[in-house]
Amino acid sequence: MITVDRIENGFAVVTDGKHRKDIPLEKIAGKPAEGTVLRFNGRTYSADEKATAKRRDYMRALQDSLWE
């Protein structure tokens, strides 16, 4: 699973938790945002909506646990 860390100078800066990679935005279908989980189909990347929602829910729960 790779996740968009940020968009910078025409690239999506992505990470898999250990490695960082810059992917040109033209290789990504749609308009990715920070936190979007990407899937690679062999030529291009696209957003994995289900994985993105799951990650967002996890991050929200983690954040909420810091305030308990």
N, C-alpha and C positions, 0 to 999 in steps of 0.2 A: 504494500500500500504506500503510495506516495501522496504527499499533502502539499498544497501550495502554501508556502510560508509568506511570500509577498510577490507583488508585481513590480518590476523595476526595469526601466529602459527597454521595453519591448520584450521582456522575458518574464516567465513565471519562475521564480526561485522555489524549487521544491526540495523536500527532504523525505527520506524514508526512516528517519530517526537516527541514522548513523552517517549517511552520506548526503551531500548537497549537490544539486544539479540545476543548471539554468536551461530552460526549455523555451525556444522561441514561441511567442504567442500564436503565430500562424500555424503551429503544429497542434494547437489545442482547439477543439470544437467549442464554440460558444465563448462566453466571457467568464473565465474563472476568477474567483475571488479568494482572498485569504481564508484558509481553512478548507478549501475544496479538496476532496479526495479525487485523484485522477486514476483512470484506467487506460492502459496502452493496448491498442488493437493490432499492433504490428507496424503501423505507419503514423497514426495520429493518437492523440490523447483526448479523452472526453471525461466529463464529470460523472462520478459514480454517486448519484443522488442518495441512494440508500445508505451507502457507507459514510457519506458526508453528514447526513442527518444523525446517524448513530454516533459518529465522532463528536458532533456538536452537542448532543445530549450528554455524552460522557464528560466532555469538558465543562459543561454547565453544572453537572452534578459535582464534579471535582471542585469547581470554584465555590459552589454553595457550601460544600463541606468545610471550607476554610473559615466560614463565618459562623459555624455552629459552635 
